[in-house]
């Protein structure tokens, strides 16, 4: 099993694709680019990738030329130039292995664990300086206030008070009578 990780450079939203062979990369990338351009209504302008043959072939050359997509290749055997993706790959795999070890599941579930780790990473990690998750940035959502945080009223809310009967005791009064 091979894993293709695609990361949006602006918001760090991450997608994971599983491949039987590396030859499937071109087809998956072409489908992904078409889908993401339709979904997000933005054009893919640059693809940054390593210097592997699955990214440097005639099919990808023709597709990127037709779409006007610039490709930036890293120098061979220098994963440091792909720092964001390399770090994301490592984080996803470590999280997936941790989930499998904690749940005592077999490594046959590694793909599902990687998908789950990717989902959590998109929802939880905060992109600085915007202080939002990749999911919020990609979908244009506003973060919901957490319970216990101060919130501001959008409109006045009437407070209704109900008088309590005198025979109802508070917890502190009840404990003093029981001694």
N, C-alpha and C positions, 0 to 999 in steps of 0.2 A: 504494500500500500504506500502510495506517495501522497504528500499533502502540499497543496498550493495555498499560500496565505496571501491575501490581497488586503492592503491597508490604504485607506484614504489619507493622503498626506496632511490635509487641513484639520480634520476632526479625529483622526486615528481610529475611525470605525473600521472594524476588521471582519473579513469574510474568510471562511475556510472551505476548501474544496478537496475532496479525496479522489485520487486517480489510481486506476489499476496500473497504468504505465505512464511514463513521462510524455509519451507521444500525444496524449489527450490534452496537453496543456494549451495548445493553440486553439482548439475548438472551444474549450471552457472559457478561455480569456475572451474570445470573440463574442460568445454568448453573454458573458458577464458585462462586457463593455456596452453592448447593445441594450441590455436590460437596465443597466445603471443610468445610461443616458436618457432612456425613456422615463424611468422612475424619478430621478432627481432633476430632470430637465437641465442638466449641465453636461458640457462636452468634456470627455477625457482628453487632456492635452498632452500629458507626459506619462510614460510608463518607465519607472525606475526598476531595474532588475539585475540579477547577477549575469555572468557571462556564459551561461549554460546554453547548450544547443536547442533546448526546448523553447527558448525565447528568441534565438537567432536562427530562423529558418525562412525559407522562401514564402511559406504561407503567412507567417507573421509580418514579414517585410512588406508583402503586397497589401495586407489588411491595414497596417499602420500608415502606409503611404496613401492608400485610398481615403482613410479617415483623417489624415493630416495629424497623426499622433507622433510626437517626438519620443524617441526611446533613448534612455540613458543607461549604459551598461557599466557595471563596476569592473575593475581590473581583475583578471583571473586570480584566484586564491587569495583574495582580500575581503573576507566577510566584514571587516571593519567599515567598509564603504556602504554596507547595507545594514547599518547599526539598528535602525528602527525595526526592520523586519526580522533580523537575527534575534534581537531581544524579545520580540513578540513570539517568535517560534519557540524560544526557550521557555518563556513564561507559560505559554499554552501547554507545552508538553509536561513541564513540571507540575502545573496545576492538575492536568489530567491524570498523571501518575499518582499524585497525592490523593485524588478522589478515588481512584481504583484501589489504592492500598488501604485507605480508610474504610471503604465499603467492602473490602475483601472480594472484589470482583476480578475476573480473569482479564488478561490483556486483550482478549478478543473484543472487549468493549472500549478499546482505546479511542476509536473514531468518535463514538458517542461522547466519551469524556472530553475529548478535544472540542467538539461542538458545544458542549455545556460550558467549558472554560471560556470559549470565545464569546458566548452569549453573556456570561457574567462579566467578562472584561469590558464588553461594550456598554453594559448597563451601569457598572460601578466605577471604573477608573475615571479620574477627573483630569481633564485636559487643562493645563495651566496656560495662560493666565485667565482663560475664559471661565474657569471654575464650573464647568459642565461636563457631563459624561459624553463619550462619543455618540451614544444613542440620542441624547438630547440635541446635540449639534447637528447630527445627520438628519433627524426628523423635525428639527425646529421646534422642539417641545420646551416647555418651561418646567423647571424642577418644582415638585410639590413640596410644600413645607412639611417638615417632620413633626411628629407629635411632641409637644413640649417647647417648640420654638415659638417666639413671639410672632403674632400675625396682626395685620392691621385690618380694621373693619372697612369694607367697601360701602356699606350702608348701615345705619343704626339698627340694632337689634333690641326689641323691647324685652325687658327682664320682667318675668312674672314671678311674684313671690306668693307662696302659699303659707298661711299661718299654720304652725304646728300645734296640735293639742298639748296642753300642759302636762299630761301624763307621760308623754314621750320623753325619755331621759337620754341625755347624751352619753357617750361612752365614758367620759371622765366622771360624770355625776353617778353613773351606775356603779363604777368600780369603788367609789368612796362609800357607798351605802352597803356594799357587800362585805366590808371588813368586820 
